[in-house]
Each structure stands twice: as structure tokens, then as C-alpha cells.
């Protein structure tokens, strides 16, 4: 028992995120909502909508019986098992705020998040690293089992603007920061249904990510359930050559993954146009999709690959889709209903940039999917806005047809002879070369006082790769100061657990 406080909360405009996802679509109670699939597509575990809802409400009731107060944070230290979504949605259903965290985090990383979030309870599976010194109550596998065994209660009557979940950015540098989302965030995902997925109630969406990744929680669970579809989440070995068989045996109609996994599947898997016949198309997010990967996937499988651009603060808001044609190299257009703008980065006021000019990509503050705030960072929350616009931190430009062209992070610019260069701009050009599978650009020190833009290339064929050919190709498109002055072949690019390239880990080998 954490406290003796009774649970009393009656807002004027109730909306519970968990109820919206599990009950909004009106799916038949006996329809399968979730399948955990293993190697060769074997169903390891399955849950109907009724079973899932009952168990989520059991967890909610169990947490309420512990004496948690509305809005209390619950840190989840649970690996890749169904306990993760049960505890995540169970906490939300009960009016509490789950804090999902990767199972790969170290003790110091977990301790930082636990302290910063002020978590009162830590739920763990006995296999993940726990925080160090903490005042939070630690509850292990036995306690989770007891929570799931509680008598199902009811969804807490929380307000759509009340806190629903708190996620921490990957923090490739510095201290991770918490991003607090409201219950309304689930309903605000509606533009993605047609604007990215082309999602239908009869779909079976297979997500390649782990449960504790927010990409999986949103695209892999929230959205399929809110549409009455079936979510498929893989549990087993991650070798890329296994995925074609998993896709086919699981009868997946949609597949969501990061671009680097699509590249590895193409490289190591046996695929032809008759493979996985039920798959309509693939979905990708988490990093920029190189045109070479897109073209190779389309030519090999005969299926489309739809990209989305998003961030922890709002999830995806720009994408291609069955209704929005793909333009390789661009993540697409703003999803229907989204209010997006490219602001002039040279003015203090929120002035729109000229079409075709690179500026700061921004989302209007009225967007319901926008975070409530950065946790415990009032000044940083305030500085993230320019007038009525939330600054995403990304640089981009519109083309004449309304497609967005991503130009990288505003705080990730390279310095070349006094010029500021966006690494993504250089990467997009180099990725267009047929011999390049993947590429990342960083500023590297060759010797004291000498730093140059360096391209780290994963070639299609290392034996035949010629860096001079790539340099000549870059010279045709890029200004001299933007061109890499050094090239290095690598087997793979260093990435975070969520698939983002770690540019700080790129080191030039003399």
C-alpha cells in the first residue's frame, strides 16, 4: 500500500486514452486485438478485445488499490512481453501516468529518469535494470501478477487535457528530457489513419519494434486498436533474413519498421514480388528514408513504402500515404487537418518563409496532439514556441507541390569554412548515388585544428565502391563548401535503440 488516499476525480469533459483505444472502434469483443508472433510467424500469445480490456481494467483497479493518486507516475521497467502494454494502458486507464523506458537503459540512466519523473512506483519484470537510490516503491513480477489478477474496475473519468503518459527523449547527448502528453493525444492521431497508414478495421499490422518503444506503442498498438484492427508484435530473434517468413506466416497486411531494417531485409532476405502476398504496403519512420532503400523495396516487392516524419512531442504529422503519392527523398505532406508551417529563421517574429526557402519547421499550438509541456522544464517549454508556433527543432522547406523536404536539425549544423551546413542535406544528395545504401555525415577532426565534413558510407557493394565517383557526383549538386572532404566505408552506421544515427559516434580512421 502506497498511501491510504481514496481515488476521487470527476472532470467536466472526460476522455480516457485507454478507453478510446480499446472501446472506441466498436470491435467485436471476441475479435483478436493483439497477437505476439514468434519465428516463422508462430502465434505465441493472443488477446481478444474483451480479454485485453478486462486485463487492462484489472491492472487499473490494482493500481488504485495500492493508493496511487491521480496523475502519479509509474515507471515501467518491463521488457518485450505483453505485461508492458497491459501495465502501460492499465496505468492510463486508472488515471495514472506511465513512464515507458527502454529495457536497454543502464542503472544511471534509469535512476535519472526515475528521479526526474518523480515516479512513485516502479513496475519491473525481474530482468531489467532498476534505478539506484530511489524513494519509489519497487514492484516485481509477483506484484504485476497480482495486479493482473485484480477484479476489473472501470476507466477513470479523466479529462482529455489531463496528463496521460510521460516519455523521455532518447538523449543522444545531454540529459534526456520528459515529454508529457495528454489523453487527447490518442484522438489527435486520427489524421494518421488515412494520412499515413491507409488503416482499415480488417488490417493486421505487424510492428518490428519492441513494446517499450513509443513508435510501437503508437503505430503498433494505439492506432490499430482505435480502428478495431489487429496488432501483431514480433517476439524472437531479430536476424533480417527471418522477416520475409514472419510477414508471410503472420498474414500481415501492413508492416511498420525503421528504414535500416528494410535495407537489411533487402540485403539478407529472400524476397520476390510473390512474397508475403497479403501485405499491401510498408510503413517507415524514426529516421529519414533514403531514396535508394525506397526504390529497392518497391522494385523488389512491388509494394509501396510510406514514410512519416514526427517527434516525441507530437508523433508523426507529415507523411506520404495511399492518398498522398510518394516523392522519394521527401517524407511527404502535412497530414489532413494538421496546421504546419515553415518559419523564416532569420526573423524574431513568427513570419512564414518563402516557398522553397529553408526555415524552421513548426506546428501550431492548437494541434491537439502536441505535448502538454516538457516535464520540470518550464523555461525550455516556453522557448520552444515562437508566437503561436511550436518549433520542432527541424529545418525544412516546401516545394511547389506542397511536399516537405527535411533539411536536418536546427541544432545539428556542421561548420565548413565558416558556413553552416545541414548534414541531412548532404546525406540526401549522397544517398541518391546508386552505389550508396546508407550514409551519414559528420564533422571530424583529422588533426589538431583541422575539421572537415566527412561522409561515412555503407556501400551497396564494398568491393566495387569508388569514393572518387561519389565525390564527383556530389560536385554536380552541392556547393563546394558543402561537399565532404573525406569519405570512409563502414559496415553499418551507429544508431540509438530507436534507430537514429549517432553522429557523435562517427570517427574517421586515418
C-alpha positions as CSV (number, residue, x, y, z in Angstrom):
1,X,0.0,0.0,0.0
2,X,1.5,3.3,-1.1
3,X,-1.0,5.6,0.7
4,X,-4.5,5.5,2.1
5,X,-5.8,8.1,-0.3
6,X,-9.1,7.3,-2.0
7,X,-9.5,7.7,-5.7
8,X,-11.8,10.6,-6.4
9,X,-11.7,12.5,-9.7
10,X,-14.6,13.8,-11.7
11,X,-13.7,16.3,-14.5
12,X,-16.2,18.1,-16.7
13,X,-15.1,16.6,-20.0
14,X,-14.0,13.1,-19.5
15,X,-11.8,11.3,-22.0
16,X,-9.6,8.3,-21.1
17,X,-6.9,7.4,-23.7
18,X,-7.1,3.7,-22.8
19,X,-10.9,3.6,-23.2
20,X,-10.6,5.5,-26.5
21,X,-8.2,3.0,-27.9
22,X,-9.8,-0.2,-26.7
23,X,-13.5,0.7,-26.9
24,X,-13.9,3.5,-29.4
25,X,-13.9,1.4,-32.7
26,X,-16.7,-0.9,-31.5
27,X,-14.8,-4.0,-32.5
28,X,-16.5,-7.4,-31.7
29,X,-15.4,-8.4,-28.2
30,X,-14.2,-11.8,-29.5
31,X,-12.0,-10.3,-32.3
32,X,-8.3,-10.6,-31.8
33,X,-6.7,-7.3,-30.7
34,X,-3.2,-8.5,-30.1
35,X,-1.0,-11.3,-31.3
36,X,2.6,-11.9,-30.2
37,X,4.2,-13.8,-33.0
38,X,7.5,-15.7,-32.9
39,X,9.8,-17.1,-35.5
40,X,8.1,-18.3,-38.7
41,X,5.0,-16.4,-37.6
42,X,4.0,-18.7,-34.8
43,X,1.4,-17.2,-32.5
44,X,2.9,-17.2,-29.0
45,X,0.2,-15.3,-27.3
46,X,-3.2,-13.8,-28.3
47,X,-5.7,-11.5,-26.8
48,X,-9.2,-10.6,-27.8
49,X,-10.6,-7.1,-27.4
50,X,-12.6,-8.3,-24.4
51,X,-9.7,-10.1,-22.8
52,X,-7.4,-7.2,-23.3
53,X,-9.9,-4.6,-21.9
54,X,-10.7,-6.8,-18.9
55,X,-7.0,-7.3,-18.0
56,X,-6.2,-3.6,-18.5
57,X,-9.0,-2.7,-16.1
58,X,-7.7,-5.3,-13.7
59,X,-4.3,-3.6,-13.6
60,X,-6.0,-0.2,-13.3
61,X,-8.0,-1.4,-10.3
62,X,-5.0,-3.0,-8.7
63,X,-3.0,0.2,-9.0
64,X,-5.9,2.2,-7.5
65,X,-5.9,-0.3,-4.6
66,X,-2.3,0.5,-3.9
67,X,-3.3,4.0,-3.1
68,X,-1.8,5.9,-6.0
69,X,-3.2,9.4,-6.5
70,X,-4.5,10.6,-9.9
71,X,-1.5,11.8,-12.0
72,X,1.1,9.8,-10.1
73,X,3.9,8.5,-12.3
74,X,4.6,4.8,-12.8
75,X,8.0,3.9,-14.2
76,X,7.8,0.8,-16.4
77,X,10.9,-1.5,-16.3
78,X,9.4,-4.3,-18.4
79,X,10.9,-5.9,-21.4
80,X,9.3,-7.4,-24.5
81,X,6.3,-9.1,-23.1
82,X,2.5,-8.5,-23.0
83,X,2.9,-7.2,-19.5
84,X,4.3,-4.0,-20.9
85,X,1.1,-2.8,-22.8
86,X,-1.1,-4.2,-20.0
87,X,0.7,-2.1,-17.4
88,X,1.0,0.9,-19.8
89,X,-2.6,1.1,-20.7
90,X,-3.7,-0.1,-17.2
91,X,-2.0,2.8,-15.6
92,X,-3.6,5.2,-18.1
93,X,-7.0,3.5,-17.6
94,X,-6.7,4.1,-13.8
95,X,-5.9,7.8,-14.2
96,X,-2.1,7.5,-13.6
97,X,0.8,8.4,-15.8
98,X,3.0,5.6,-17.0
99,X,6.7,6.4,-17.9
100,X,7.8,3.8,-20.5
101,X,11.5,3.3,-20.7
102,X,13.7,1.1,-22.8
103,X,14.8,-2.2,-21.3
104,X,18.3,-1.4,-22.6
105,X,18.9,1.6,-20.2
106,X,21.7,1.4,-17.7
107,X,21.2,1.9,-13.9
108,X,22.4,5.5,-14.1
109,X,20.1,6.3,-17.0
110,X,17.1,4.7,-15.2
111,X,17.9,6.5,-12.0
112,X,18.0,9.8,-13.8
113,X,14.5,9.2,-15.3
114,X,13.1,7.9,-12.1
115,X,14.2,10.9,-10.1
116,X,13.3,13.4,-12.8
117,X,9.8,12.0,-13.3
118,X,9.1,11.7,-9.6
119,X,7.8,8.2,-10.1
120,X,6.1,6.8,-7.0
121,X,6.0,3.2,-8.3
122,X,8.4,1.1,-10.4
123,X,7.0,-2.0,-12.1
124,X,9.7,-4.4,-13.3
125,X,9.8,-7.9,-14.7
126,X,12.9,-9.1,-12.8
127,X,15.1,-8.9,-15.9
128,X,15.6,-5.2,-16.5
129,X,17.9,-2.8,-14.7
130,X,16.4,-0.9,-11.8
131,X,17.1,2.6,-10.6
132,X,19.7,3.1,-7.9
133,X,18.8,5.0,-4.8
134,X,15.1,5.9,-5.0
135,X,12.1,6.6,-2.8
136,X,9.7,4.9,-5.3
137,X,8.1,1.6,-4.4
138,X,9.6,-1.2,-6.4
139,X,7.1,-3.9,-7.5
140,X,8.4,-7.0,-9.3
141,X,6.9,-9.9,-11.3
142,X,4.8,-11.2,-8.4
143,X,3.2,-7.8,-7.8
144,X,2.5,-7.5,-11.6
145,X,0.8,-10.9,-11.5
146,X,-1.3,-9.7,-8.5
147,X,-2.3,-6.6,-10.4
148,X,-3.4,-8.6,-13.4
149,X,-5.4,-10.8,-11.1
150,X,-7.4,-7.9,-9.6
151,X,-11.1,-7.7,-10.1
152,X,-11.6,-5.4,-13.2
153,X,-12.7,-1.9,-12.3
154,X,-13.8,0.9,-14.6
155,X,-12.0,3.6,-16.6
156,X,-11.1,6.6,-14.6
157,X,-13.1,9.7,-15.6
158,X,-10.1,11.9,-16.5
159,X,-10.2,15.0,-18.7
160,X,-8.8,14.9,-22.2
161,X,-6.3,17.6,-21.2
162,X,-5.1,15.7,-18.1
163,X,-1.6,14.0,-18.2
164,X,-1.8,10.5,-19.7
165,X,1.8,9.4,-20.3
166,X,5.4,10.7,-19.9
167,X,8.1,9.7,-22.4
168,X,11.8,10.6,-22.4
169,X,13.7,11.6,-25.5
170,X,16.5,9.3,-26.5
171,X,19.0,11.8,-25.4
172,X,21.9,11.1,-27.8
173,X,23.6,14.0,-25.9
174,X,23.0,15.6,-22.6
175,X,20.3,14.6,-20.2
176,X,17.0,13.0,-21.5
177,X,14.0,15.3,-21.1
178,X,10.5,14.2,-20.3
179,X,7.7,14.9,-22.8
180,X,4.3,15.0,-21.1
181,X,1.2,14.0,-23.2
182,X,-2.5,14.4,-22.5
183,X,-5.3,11.8,-23.0
184,X,-6.3,13.8,-26.1
185,X,-3.1,12.5,-27.8
186,X,-4.9,9.3,-28.8
187,X,-7.7,11.1,-30.6
188,X,-5.2,13.5,-32.2
189,X,-3.7,10.6,-34.0
190,X,-6.7,10.3,-36.3
191,X,-5.0,12.2,-39.2
192,X,-2.5,9.3,-39.4
193,X,-5.2,6.7,-40.1
194,X,-5.7,7.8,-43.7
195,X,-2.8,10.3,-43.9
196,X,-0.2,7.6,-43.4
197,X,-1.4,4.1,-42.8
198,X,-4.4,3.7,-45.0
199,X,-5.6,1.7,-42.0
200,X,-8.8,-0.5,-42.0
201,X,-10.6,-2.5,-39.4
202,X,-9.7,-5.7,-41.1
203,X,-5.9,-4.9,-41.1
204,X,-3.3,-7.0,-39.4
205,X,-0.4,-4.5,-38.6
206,X,2.9,-6.1,-37.8
207,X,5.4,-3.8,-36.0
208,X,9.0,-4.7,-35.8
209,X,9.8,-2.6,-32.7
210,X,9.8,-3.5,-29.1
211,X,6.8,-2.8,-26.9
212,X,8.7,-0.2,-24.9
213,X,9.4,1.9,-27.9
214,X,6.9,4.8,-28.4
215,X,6.8,4.1,-32.1
216,X,5.4,0.6,-31.3
217,X,3.0,2.0,-28.6
218,X,1.5,4.4,-31.1
219,X,1.7,2.9,-34.5
220,X,1.7,-0.7,-33.3
221,X,-0.9,-0.6,-30.6
222,X,-2.9,2.6,-30.1
223,X,-3.9,3.1,-33.8
224,X,-4.7,-0.4,-34.8
225,X,-6.9,-0.8,-31.6
226,X,-8.6,2.6,-32.1
227,X,-9.6,1.3,-35.6
228,X,-10.7,-2.2,-34.5
229,X,-7.7,-3.8,-36.3
230,X,-5.3,-6.5,-35.1
231,X,-1.9,-5.6,-33.8
232,X,0.9,-8.1,-34.4
233,X,4.1,-7.6,-32.4
234,X,7.2,-9.9,-33.1
235,X,9.0,-11.6,-30.2
236,X,12.1,-13.6,-31.1
237,X,15.5,-13.5,-32.9
238,X,16.0,-10.3,-34.9
239,X,18.0,-11.5,-37.9
240,X,16.9,-9.7,-41.0
241,X,16.5,-12.8,-43.1
242,X,13.7,-14.0,-40.9
243,X,11.3,-11.2,-41.6
244,X,10.0,-12.3,-45.0
245,X,8.9,-15.5,-43.5
246,X,7.3,-13.7,-40.5
247,X,5.5,-11.3,-42.7
248,X,4.0,-14.2,-44.8
249,X,3.2,-16.6,-41.9
250,X,1.5,-13.9,-39.8
251,X,-0.8,-12.8,-42.6
252,X,0.3,-9.2,-42.1
253,X,-1.4,-6.7,-44.3
254,X,0.7,-3.7,-43.1
255,X,4.3,-3.7,-41.8
256,X,5.9,-0.9,-39.7
257,X,9.7,-0.6,-39.2
258,X,12.7,1.8,-39.5
259,X,14.4,2.3,-42.9
260,X,17.5,0.5,-41.8
261,X,15.5,-2.7,-41.2
262,X,14.0,-2.6,-44.7
263,X,17.6,-2.2,-46.1
264,X,18.8,-5.2,-44.1
265,X,15.8,-7.3,-45.2
266,X,16.5,-6.5,-48.8
267,X,20.2,-7.4,-48.4
268,X,19.9,-10.6,-46.4
269,X,16.3,-11.9,-47.0
270,X,15.0,-13.9,-49.9
271,X,12.3,-11.7,-51.5
272,X,10.4,-11.6,-54.7
273,X,7.2,-10.0,-55.9
274,X,5.1,-13.0,-54.8
275,X,6.5,-12.9,-51.2
276,X,4.1,-12.2,-48.4
277,X,1.0,-11.8,-50.7
278,X,-1.3,-10.2,-48.2
279,X,1.0,-7.3,-47.5
280,X,-0.5,-4.1,-49.0
281,X,2.4,-1.8,-48.2
282,X,5.1,-0.9,-45.7
283,X,5.3,2.0,-43.2
284,X,8.5,3.6,-42.0
285,X,9.5,6.3,-39.5
286,X,12.2,7.0,-37.0
287,X,14.8,8.2,-39.5
288,X,15.0,9.5,-43.0
289,X,14.2,7.0,-45.7
290,X,16.9,7.0,-48.4
291,X,15.6,7.0,-51.9
292,X,17.8,4.0,-52.7
293,X,16.1,2.0,-50.0
294,X,12.6,3.1,-51.2
295,X,13.4,2.3,-54.8
296,X,14.9,-1.1,-54.0
297,X,12.0,-2.1,-51.8
298,X,9.4,-1.1,-54.4
299,X,11.3,-2.8,-57.3
300,X,11.9,-6.0,-55.3
301,X,8.5,-6.4,-53.6
302,X,6.2,-4.4,-56.0
303,X,4.8,-2.7,-52.9
304,X,4.8,0.9,-51.7
305,X,6.7,2.2,-48.7
306,X,5.1,5.2,-46.9
307,X,7.3,7.4,-44.8
308,X,6.4,9.7,-41.9
309,X,8.2,12.5,-40.1
310,X,7.5,13.0,-36.4
311,X,8.9,13.6,-33.0
312,X,8.3,12.7,-29.4
313,X,6.4,16.0,-28.8
314,X,3.7,15.3,-31.4
315,X,4.3,11.9,-33.0
316,X,4.0,11.9,-36.8
317,X,2.4,14.8,-38.6
318,X,4.0,14.7,-42.1
319,X,3.7,11.6,-44.2
320,X,3.1,10.0,-47.6
321,X,0.2,7.6,-47.9
322,X,-2.0,5.7,-50.3
323,X,-3.8,9.1,-50.7
324,X,-0.6,11.1,-50.9
325,X,1.8,10.0,-53.6
326,X,5.4,9.3,-52.6
327,X,8.2,11.7,-53.7
328,X,11.5,9.8,-52.9
329,X,13.6,11.9,-50.5
330,X,10.6,13.8,-49.0
331,X,8.7,12.4,-46.0
332,X,5.5,13.7,-47.7
333,X,2.9,16.4,-46.9
334,X,1.3,17.5,-43.7
335,X,-1.5,15.0,-42.7
336,X,-5.0,16.2,-43.3
337,X,-6.1,18.7,-40.6
338,X,-2.5,19.4,-39.4
339,X,-1.5,23.1,-39.1
340,X,2.1,23.1,-40.2
341,X,4.4,26.0,-41.2
342,X,8.0,26.7,-42.3
343,X,9.1,29.9,-40.5
344,X,11.7,32.3,-41.5
345,X,14.7,31.5,-39.3
346,X,16.2,35.0,-39.8
347,X,13.4,36.9,-38.1
348,X,12.4,37.2,-34.5
349,X,8.7,37.2,-35.3
350,X,6.7,34.1,-36.5
351,X,7.0,35.0,-40.1
352,X,6.4,32.4,-42.8
353,X,9.4,31.5,-45.0
354,X,9.2,32.0,-48.8
355,X,8.1,28.8,-50.6
356,X,11.3,26.9,-51.5
357,X,13.4,28.6,-48.8
358,X,14.7,26.6,-45.9
359,X,13.3,27.6,-42.5
360,X,12.2,26.3,-39.1
361,X,9.5,23.6,-39.3
362,X,6.7,24.4,-36.8
363,X,3.4,23.1,-35.6
364,X,0.6,25.4,-34.4
365,X,0.0,25.4,-30.7
366,X,-3.7,24.4,-31.3
367,X,-2.6,21.0,-32.5
368,X,-4.3,18.6,-30.1
369,X,-1.5,16.0,-30.4
370,X,1.1,18.5,-29.2
371,X,2.6,17.7,-25.8
372,X,1.4,19.4,-22.7
373,X,4.9,20.5,-21.8
374,X,8.4,19.4,-21.1
375,X,8.5,17.8,-17.6
376,X,10.1,20.1,-15.0
377,X,11.4,22.4,-17.7
378,X,9.2,25.5,-17.8
379,X,11.8,27.7,-19.4
380,X,12.6,25.2,-22.1
381,X,8.9,24.7,-22.8
382,X,8.4,28.4,-23.2
383,X,11.5,28.8,-25.5
384,X,10.1,26.0,-27.8
385,X,7.4,28.4,-29.1
386,X,7.7,31.3,-31.5
387,X,4.5,33.2,-31.3
388,X,1.7,30.7,-31.7
389,X,4.0,28.1,-33.3
390,X,5.8,25.2,-31.6
391,X,9.4,24.9,-33.1
392,X,10.1,21.3,-33.8
393,X,13.8,21.9,-34.0
394,X,13.9,20.7,-37.6
395,X,14.8,22.7,-40.7
396,X,12.8,22.1,-43.8
397,X,11.4,23.7,-47.0
398,X,8.2,23.3,-49.1
399,X,8.3,22.5,-52.7
400,X,5.8,24.0,-55.2
401,X,3.6,20.9,-54.8
402,X,3.4,21.1,-51.0
403,X,5.9,18.3,-50.2
404,X,8.2,18.9,-47.2
405,X,11.9,18.5,-47.7
406,X,13.7,17.8,-44.5
407,X,17.0,19.7,-44.0
408,X,18.1,18.4,-40.6
409,X,18.1,19.6,-37.1
410,X,18.5,23.3,-36.4
411,X,20.9,22.5,-33.7
412,X,22.8,19.8,-35.6
413,X,24.5,22.0,-38.2
414,X,28.1,21.5,-39.4
415,X,30.7,24.2,-39.7
416,X,32.5,24.3,-43.0
417,X,34.9,27.2,-43.7
418,X,32.6,29.5,-41.7
419,X,29.4,28.2,-43.4
420,X,26.7,26.3,-41.5
421,X,25.8,23.1,-43.3
422,X,22.9,20.7,-42.5
423,X,24.2,17.2,-42.6
424,X,20.8,15.8,-43.8
425,X,21.1,18.0,-47.0
426,X,24.5,16.4,-47.8
427,X,23.2,12.9,-46.9
428,X,20.2,13.2,-49.1
429,X,22.4,14.1,-52.1
430,X,24.9,11.3,-51.5
431,X,22.1,8.8,-50.8
432,X,20.9,9.4,-54.4
433,X,24.0,7.7,-55.8
434,X,23.2,4.1,-56.9
435,X,26.3,2.7,-55.1
436,X,25.2,4.1,-51.7
437,X,23.0,2.0,-49.4
438,X,23.2,4.3,-46.4
439,X,25.2,7.4,-45.5
440,X,25.8,9.7,-42.5
441,X,27.7,12.9,-42.5
442,X,29.6,14.4,-39.5
443,X,32.3,16.9,-38.8
444,X,35.5,15.1,-37.9
445,X,38.9,16.3,-36.7
446,X,41.6,15.0,-39.0
447,X,44.4,16.6,-37.0
448,X,44.6,19.4,-34.3
449,X,42.9,22.5,-35.7
450,X,41.6,20.7,-38.9
451,X,38.0,19.6,-39.0
452,X,36.3,18.6,-42.2
453,X,32.9,17.3,-43.3
454,X,33.2,13.5,-43.6
455,X,30.9,11.1,-45.2
456,X,30.5,7.6,-43.7
457,X,29.1,5.3,-46.4
458,X,27.6,1.9,-46.2
459,X,28.1,0.8,-49.9
460,X,25.8,-1.4,-51.9
461,X,28.9,-3.4,-52.9
462,X,32.1,-2.7,-50.9
463,X,34.4,-4.4,-53.4
464,X,33.4,-2.1,-56.3
465,X,32.8,1.1,-54.4
466,X,34.8,4.1,-55.6
467,X,34.8,7.2,-53.4
468,X,36.0,9.3,-56.3
469,X,32.9,8.5,-58.2
470,X,30.8,9.6,-55.2
471,X,32.8,12.8,-54.8
472,X,32.3,13.7,-58.5
473,X,28.6,13.0,-58.1
474,X,28.5,15.4,-55.1
475,X,30.3,18.1,-57.0
476,X,27.5,18.2,-59.5
477,X,24.9,19.0,-56.9
478,X,26.5,20.5,-53.8
479,X,28.3,23.8,-53.3
480,X,32.0,23.3,-52.7
481,X,31.8,24.2,-49.0
482,X,29.0,21.5,-48.5
483,X,30.9,18.7,-50.1
484,X,32.6,16.1,-47.9
485,X,36.3,16.4,-47.9
486,X,36.8,12.8,-46.7
487,X,35.0,9.5,-47.2
488,X,35.0,6.3,-45.3
489,X,33.3,3.0,-45.9
490,X,31.7,1.3,-42.9
491,X,29.7,-1.9,-42.5
492,X,26.9,-0.1,-40.6
493,X,26.1,3.2,-39.0
494,X,26.0,3.6,-35.2
495,X,22.4,4.0,-34.1
496,X,20.4,4.6,-30.9
497,X,17.9,2.0,-29.8
498,X,15.2,3.9,-31.7
499,X,17.2,3.7,-35.0
500,X,18.5,7.3,-35.1
501,X,22.1,7.7,-36.3
502,X,24.6,8.7,-33.6
503,X,26.7,11.2,-35.4
504,X,28.9,11.8,-32.4
505,X,30.0,8.1,-32.6
506,X,31.3,8.5,-36.2
507,X,35.1,8.6,-36.0
508,X,37.3,8.9,-39.0
509,X,40.0,6.2,-39.2
510,X,43.2,7.5,-40.8
